[in-house]
């Protein structure tokens, strides 16, 4: 697979660019143990996927090895935003035991940044995210990446974010 083009999504406007750097810095100042960070919002269409992508880009541009994990297995928007055509295997495949993590990490055109897509929509996303497979996944990924930015489902609509939060170092809302 070709490298996924994500660099074009980094904000070009000065204020937006500085806001992402400020958010990145604030996350870094949360402490060295805060490396797996969920991004959520209360409702749908409030920009959490955009912020997740831009924060991951900001970390990569600072020389960090970062993974953007799409954990919104109910209504992911990342493949369409990145103009990915066809089915993408992802987190749902790993959690279901259908794929290995190494098969699901997609390189981007930004050095040090990878993406793991959500995969196929599933009716039992909360149960999959509460599984032992997910509990083991985050510590394993921390051995490879400096930061893991997790784009989650909206907290005010479904329980998925609360389930994921148990395994992360923090949540930004």
Buried (B, 14 or more C-beta within 10 A) or exposed (E): EEEBEBBEBBBEEEEEBEBBBEBBEEBBEBEEEBBBBBBBBEEBEBEBBBBBBBBBBBBBBBEBBBBBBBBBBBBBBBBEEBEBEEEBBBBBBBBBEEBEBEEBBBBBEBEBBBBBBBBBEBEEBBEBBBBEBBEEBBEEBBEEBBBBBBBBBBBEBBEBBBBBBEBBBBBBB
